[in-house]
């Protein structure tokens, strides 16, 4: 293992840390992991045991305890080897086994989608974390080492892992206050997602020589503080992370010179009083920029971060940020919840209570998720609630409410109390009436205007709120107060979507069909499923895949019925509307909307009551179901396209494309160039930055249709086009 990290390297780090580790437990954990992973190698070619050793070393840096290191050494043995949790518990105790289980993925359960699997693995990890935060600290170190060695992954896996890290793990590290890990996770993810943008910023930092600039500034400030009675001040300097700069340059469209906190000097003092005195000294030395002062000591961030921030202009004309905090605040800012272990002796007073407070968001998230049948929404809530940016607003009584950036007045109301949100009829910001979808800005005083106790929220609020807390409180109100209305709303919405997807379940099979769909959602009845759809706890888009699967099974038993039509040769008469119907002369014909047949499709006819013959494609699911019905079987007749007839027939197309301005115009131009009549066109935005368009156009034949499809697929940003 020459050149690779070995157990002796970990033992040396443990020894140099000076903390009292149980080496007997660590030795036993390493030996078990080394045996279990024997013969396994990583994609990079190094022995697999190097990975858990690196993770354990990262935990030593954070100052974590013996049990955490033991769990880190064995964190992959249950997932990747034959070792069981029971064995770990018997040898190392319940806490170590619980931590290993918390970071072990659900590999033996089959999920309907990658997103559902990701959500359930995350839910499992968060539940373990709510009982023991060390689970998440181990997972963050695990992900950090994986990102450090991600060059060995295939390109697509690198991008997928980087995106998951950026959206889930970096925000969790932020909420836990572990800033070093958070920043490195973001920077390494950015390198895989946008290497060009990453390198641009690295080049800008190199050109500006920032490290030397802030070092010189720090020394000047240290001398001035000593002159003002603060000789013990500790000075640190830092350059903003690459991703922090990237977010402001590329996402907020700002130039490098417009970012005022690229360079920062940190002043660490003994008391809060000294922090405010030092702020006065800094403002006396340098010109402060207006509206760039933030007092996170009196109003800490939700993750517990405390510091004074002010941005000033240096004598060279370069703006820089000054951060002023106490030693304890600095420890918490650097290590977050890990400081509970790293500095246990120094900050023990009240630290357990603060640890509980800082994990409250996990329990709140899991509590709201228990009320929600849609597993995939956990990812949405994580991405929405854990954004690094926060805003702070005040109630008229002076209470501080912390919310993610972009939160509305409705989110503010529900953050106060569910009863306030449910009764909300309006809001005032700084004594002026504002719309209820007003975006909260830091420093605002917001008064919620309430109505009668039975007022209740609006369903439309679900489209306005941004926090999972508000969203789930609204859903819970509808769930409890409007059950019958929810059932009706949910069933009606589901029926509309099924009609749009041309899914027709016979009445005699409807109840059984829906009961099976409900069971697949782990719900007790179809009514419970309708109610969940009605109050928003279950999304129709996630349900349709399962409905289509069940519908395909339902139809599979009726396939033979398509060939049950009486095989009786009938005289062919002259057709009407380009169609020849066997045995019927000049019969009026209409084309079924469920399958929209075109010349070239194999077709059949259905003798209707009141209007001639309805023409269907031979493989139309509705036609096959009707042929299987003894009452309707005799009304189906053979039909053919008349060779000499040439005219337009309506066809409906579904087009998916990347959402952009000018898309509809480009599609319309392509159809105009082909001289294709357009009878209807609609477009809407869907998830993942895409747009969906529905087109009803005039087509002469299947060959004509194929040429139109080929033309549309060549339109810029079009992903797929298909006939429905």
TALIN-V763407 format. One record per helix or strand of 3 or more residues. SS is the DSSP state (2 for helix, 1 for strand). FROM is the first residue (numbers start at 1). TO is the last residue. Records with the same first field share a line. If there is no record, write none. Layout:
SS->FROM-TO ; FROM-TO
This chain:
2->7-17 ; 23-36 ; 49-62 ; 66-73 ; 77-80 ; 85-92 ; 94-102 ; 114-131 ; 134-148 ; 150-152 ; 155-175 ; 179-193 ; 195-208 ; 210-227 ; 242-251 ; 256-258 ; 272-285 ; 327-342 ; 351-358 ; 360-370 ; 377-385 ; 409-416 ; 418-422 ; 459-463 ; 468-481 ; 483-500 ; 507-520 ; 526-535 ; 540-556 ; 559-563 ; 621-627 ; 630-633 ; 663-673 ; 702-713
1->234-239 ; 263-269 ; 308-313 ; 319-326 ; 390-394 ; 400-404 ; 424-429 ; 432-434 ; 445-450 ; 579-582 ; 589-591 ; 603-607 ; 613-617 ; 636-641 ; 649-658 ; 678-685 ; 690-699 ; 718-723
